[in-house]
Amino acid sequence: MHDTKPLLADSDFPAIFRKSLQILQINLGYRCNLSCVHCHVNAGPKRTEMMSRETIDEILALADAANIHSLDLTGGAPEMHPDFRYLVRAARDRGIAVIDRCNLTILEEPEYADLAAFLAAQQVKIVASLPCYLEENVDKQRGKGVFKDSLAALQRLNRLGYGQPDSGLELNLVFNPQDAVLPPDQHNLERAYKQHLQQHYGIVFNRLFAIANMPIQRFGSTLVSLGRFEAYLTLLKDSYRADNLENLMCLNTLSIDWQGYVYDCDFNQMLGLPLGATAKPQTHISELRLEPLQGAPIATAAHCYGCTAGQGSSCGGALG
């Protein structure tokens, strides 16, 4: 696989600085039941990296100290971590909102038959990947049979109340482009998703998040192999909008990898870019000091144009 980090290092992206810390995005490990083409963490069934219980407890201590309002759980498939439920319960007992970045198909695996009910009981917010509402496109990007399993999982969640009016159970979907292009207008795409999924499958959901593909890891390597990396980076730069800077998720979020090391965002984590607030090559959660964080610089490189291009992009969808 091609390493795109050297291709992104020379960047004129503007300086940005941290605001108050509100969210911890936690990568519990790279094990996943899928191996998606667009995956920026190169996750898959054969990955063995997994966060320790000790690190999970350190994260909970940081959440207490910083008065965090949300834990955003990612992977891989975060639900495959043996301490996933322990972490969710501990966070909810503290009154912290939990976001589960779910690939949907994990809910249909026999050994996770009760997972959807657990998520509902804990009032976990689900952000579910569904890169298109057409079977051919989803299976092309994520693997044969993924679309049908995703629909079954969505119907299961709907039966539990997810996405239903006034249920309090939030179900959001994620769209990723099939190619090296920017996502279309999020509002119009959400309307098309809702109409198609309701009409054909009786599925409802709250919001659609349109997220740009980052030129890193598996997707970036594919672009290099096809000779399209520079063209995509040029597209991101040419589509830069300065008004997206104020809404970037890295301003109020810290990303923590499966070993407990801290980064400015999930994408920086995958590139190994050190936390901008320190001069150290790596900062472990056990060494993190909260006081210097606010107002500290955020580490950037050329991939950051992916978050500021066009309507903007973050783990919560379009920025503007």
C-alpha positions in Angstrom: 0.0 0.0 0.0 1.3 3.5 -0.9 2.1 5.9 1.9 0.5 9.2 1.1 1.8 11.1 4.1 4.9 12.4 2.3 2.6 13.7 -0.5 0.6 15.7 2.0 3.4 17.2 4.1 4.1 20.3 1.9 0.9 22.3 2.6 -0.2 25.9 2.8 -3.3 25.1 4.8 -4.1 28.1 7.1 -3.2 27.9 10.8 -6.1 26.8 13.1 -6.3 26.7 16.9 -8.2 24.7 19.5 -11.4 25.8 21.2 -12.7 24.2 24.4 -12.6 20.4 24.4 -16.1 18.8 24.2 -15.8 15.5 22.3 -13.5 12.5 22.5 -13.4 10.4 19.3 -12.0 7.0 20.3 -10.7 4.3 17.9 -11.2 1.1 19.8 -9.3 -1.0 17.2 -9.0 -1.9 13.5 -10.9 -5.2 13.5 -13.9 -5.1 11.3 -16.2 -7.6 9.6 -15.8 -5.6 6.3 -13.0 -4.3 4.2 -14.3 -1.2 2.4 -12.5 0.5 -0.5 -13.0 4.0 1.0 -11.9 3.0 4.5 -9.3 5.6 5.8 -8.1 3.3 8.7 -7.5 0.2 6.5 -9.7 -1.9 8.8 -10.7 -5.5 8.2 -11.4 -9.0 9.6 -7.7 -9.9 10.0 -6.7 -6.8 12.0 -5.8 -7.6 15.6 -5.2 -4.1 17.1 -7.4 -3.6 20.2 -7.6 -1.0 23.0 -6.8 -2.2 26.5 -9.2 -2.0 29.4 -6.6 0.2 31.2 -6.6 2.7 28.3 -10.4 2.7 28.3 -10.4 3.6 32.0 -7.9 6.4 31.3 -10.3 7.8 28.7 -13.2 7.7 31.2 -11.0 9.6 33.7 -10.2 12.2 31.0 -13.9 12.5 30.2 -14.6 13.2 33.9 -11.7 15.8 34.2 -12.6 17.7 31.0 -16.4 17.5 31.5 -16.8 15.9 28.0 -20.3 15.8 26.6 -19.8 13.2 23.9 -17.8 10.0 23.2 -17.6 9.2 19.5 -16.7 5.5 19.1 -15.1 4.3 15.9 -13.0 1.4 14.6 -13.0 -0.8 12.6 -16.3 -2.0 13.9 -16.2 -0.6 17.5 -18.9 -3.1 18.6 -16.4 -6.0 18.0 -14.3 -4.8 20.9 -14.9 -7.0 24.0 -15.2 -3.9 26.3 -17.5 -2.0 24.0 -20.5 -2.4 26.2 -18.5 -1.7 29.4 -17.4 1.6 27.9 -20.9 2.5 26.7 -22.5 1.8 30.1 -19.8 3.7 31.9 -20.2 6.8 29.7 -24.0 6.7 29.9 -23.9 6.4 33.7 -22.0 9.7 33.6 -24.6 11.3 31.5 -22.2 11.4 28.5 -23.8 11.0 25.0 -22.4 8.1 23.1 -22.1 8.0 19.3 -21.6 4.5 17.7 -20.1 4.7 14.2 -21.8 1.5 13.0 -21.3 -0.3 9.6 -24.9 -1.8 10.1 -23.9 -5.3 8.9 -22.4 -6.0 12.3 -26.0 -5.9 13.7 -26.9 -8.9 11.5 -23.9 -11.1 12.6 -25.3 -14.0 14.7 -23.0 -13.4 17.7 -24.2 -9.8 17.9 -27.9 -10.6 17.7 -28.7 -8.6 20.9 -26.5 -5.6 20.0 -29.2 -3.4 18.5 -31.4 -3.8 21.6 -28.4 -2.9 23.8 -27.8 0.3 21.8 -31.4 1.3 22.1 -31.5 0.6 25.8 -28.5 2.8 26.4 -29.9 5.5 24.0 -26.8 5.4 21.9 -26.8 7.7 18.9 -26.1 5.6 15.8 -24.2 7.0 12.8 -24.4 4.3 10.2 -22.5 4.0 6.9 -24.7 3.6 3.8 -22.7 5.1 0.9 -25.6 4.9 -1.5 -29.3 3.8 -1.6 -28.7 1.6 -4.6 -27.6 -2.0 -4.1 -25.0 -2.1 -7.0 -23.1 0.9 -5.7 -23.0 -0.2 -2.1 -21.8 -3.7 -2.9 -19.2 -2.4 -5.2 -17.7 -0.2 -2.5 -18.2 -2.5 0.5 -18.6 -6.0 -0.7 -21.3 -8.4 -2.1 -24.4 -8.7 0.1 -23.6 -5.7 2.2 -26.6 -3.7 0.9 -29.1 -6.4 1.9 -27.6 -6.8 5.3 -27.6 -3.0 5.8 -31.3 -2.8 4.9 -32.1 -5.6 7.4 -30.2 -3.8 10.1 -31.9 -0.5 9.4 -35.3 -2.2 9.6 -34.3 -3.8 12.9 -33.3 -0.4 14.3 -36.6 1.1 13.1 -38.5 -1.6 14.9 -36.7 -0.6 18.1 -37.7 3.0 17.6 -34.5 4.4 15.9 -35.3 7.2 13.4 -38.9 7.3 14.5 -40.5 10.7 15.5 -40.3 11.5 19.2 -38.5 8.2 20.1 -35.3 9.9 21.3 -33.3 7.3 19.4 -31.2 9.0 16.8 -30.3 7.2 13.6 -28.1 9.1 11.0 -26.7 7.7 7.8 -23.4 8.5 6.1 -22.8 9.0 2.4 -19.3 8.7 0.9 -18.7 9.3 -2.8 -18.0 6.3 -5.0 -15.1 8.1 -6.7 -12.6 10.9 -6.4 -15.2 13.6 -6.4 -16.8 15.9 -3.7 -20.1 14.9 -2.1 -23.2 16.4 -3.7 -25.3 18.9 -1.8 -26.2 17.2 1.5 -29.7 18.6 1.9 -30.8 17.5 -1.6 -29.1 14.1 -1.2 -30.8 13.5 2.2 -34.2 14.2 0.6 -33.4 11.6 -2.1 -32.2 9.0 0.4 -35.4 9.5 2.6 -37.7 9.2 -0.3 -36.1 6.1 -1.8 -35.6 4.2 1.4 -39.1 5.0 2.7 -40.8 4.2 -0.6 -38.9 1.0 -1.4 -38.1 -0.5 2.0 -40.2 1.4 4.6 -37.0 2.7 6.3 -36.8 6.0 8.1 -33.9 7.9 9.6 -33.0 11.3 11.1 -30.2 12.9 9.1 -27.8 12.1 6.3 -24.1 13.1 6.7 -22.2 13.6 3.4 -18.5 13.0 4.1 -15.7 13.6 1.6 -13.2 10.8 1.0 -9.8 11.6 2.5 -6.6 11.0 0.3 -5.1 8.8 3.0 -4.7 5.1 3.8 -6.6 2.7 1.5 -8.4 5.4 -0.5 -5.3 7.5 -0.9 -3.2 4.5 -1.9 -5.8 3.6 -4.6 -5.6 7.1 -6.0 -1.8 6.8 -6.2 -2.0 3.5 -8.0 -4.5 4.9 -10.5 -2.3 8.1 -11.1 -5.2 10.3 -9.8 -3.8 11.4 -6.4 -2.6 14.9 -7.5 -5.8 15.6 -9.4 -7.9 14.8 -6.4 -5.7 16.9 -4.1 -6.0 19.8 -6.6 -9.8 19.4 -6.6 -9.8 19.7 -2.8 -7.6 22.8 -2.8 -9.5 24.5 -5.6 -12.8 24.0 -3.7 -11.5 25.5 -0.5 -13.9 27.7 1.4 -12.5 29.8 4.3 -15.9 30.0 6.0 -15.7 26.3 6.8 -12.7 26.9 9.1 -14.9 28.0 12.0 -16.9 24.7 12.0 -14.1 22.1 11.8 -14.6 19.2 14.2 -10.9 19.3 15.2 -11.5 22.6 17.0 -13.4 20.9 19.9 -12.5 17.2 19.5 -9.5 15.0 20.4 -8.9 11.7 18.6 -7.5 8.8 20.6 -6.0 5.7 19.0 -6.3 2.1 20.2 -3.0 2.4 22.1 -4.1 5.6 23.9 -2.1 8.1 21.9 -3.8 11.5 21.2 -4.2 13.4 18.0 -6.0 16.5 16.7 -8.4 14.4 14.5 -9.1 10.9 13.3 -7.4 11.6 9.9 -4.2 12.9 11.6 -4.2 9.8 13.7 -4.1 7.6 10.6 -1.2 9.7 9.2 0.6 9.7 12.5 0.7 13.5 12.7 1.6 14.5 16.3 -0.8 16.5 18.5 -0.2 20.2 17.5 -0.4 21.3 21.2 2.9 19.6 22.0 6.3 19.3 20.5 6.4 15.6 21.2 6.3 13.0 18.4 3.6 11.2 20.4 1.4 12.1 23.3 -0.2 9.4 25.4 -3.5 10.1 27.2 -1.7 9.5 30.5 0.6 12.4 29.7 -2.1 14.8 28.4 -2.5 18.1 30.3 -5.8 19.9 29.7 -4.7 23.5 30.5 -2.4 24.0 27.5 -5.0 22.6 25.0 -7.3 25.6 24.5 -5.8 28.0 22.0 -3.1 25.6 21.0 -2.3 25.1 17.3 -3.8 22.1 15.5 -1.5 20.0 13.3 -2.4 20.3 9.6 -1.3 19.0 6.2 -2.8 19.0 2.7 -5.5 16.5 3.5 -7.2 19.1 5.7 -8.5 20.7 2.4 -10.8 17.7 2.4 -12.7 19.1 5.3 -12.9 22.6 3.9 -13.7 21.9 0.3 -17.1 22.9 -1.1 -19.9 22.5 1.6 -17.2 21.2 4.0 -16.9 17.8 5.6 -16.7 16.4 9.0 -17.8 13.3 10.9 -21.1 15.2 11.4 -21.5 15.8 7.7 -21.5 19.1 5.8 -20.2 22.2 7.6 -22.0 24.8 5.6 
